[in-house]
Amino acid sequence: GTPDAREHFVLGLADDQLGYHIAPESQYPLAVQEAAANGNDNALFNVSPQIGDQITARLLEIAGTLGFGR
């Protein structure tokens, strides 16, 4: 990174995306049903229905501190 940068952040997917971000919380139940009907097991590995929303909110917060607007 740049030594004189205002802030440094390490952004990644925690080696396996903290589970799979299959849908926003508001759409989660339907997404789980549709995935199961198609033989998709991603919902089994999702740590929380809120994780995608939480990560998005935090990244937007970080972007704001760096001067990026919405």
Disulfide bonds with the S-S distance in Angstrom:
none
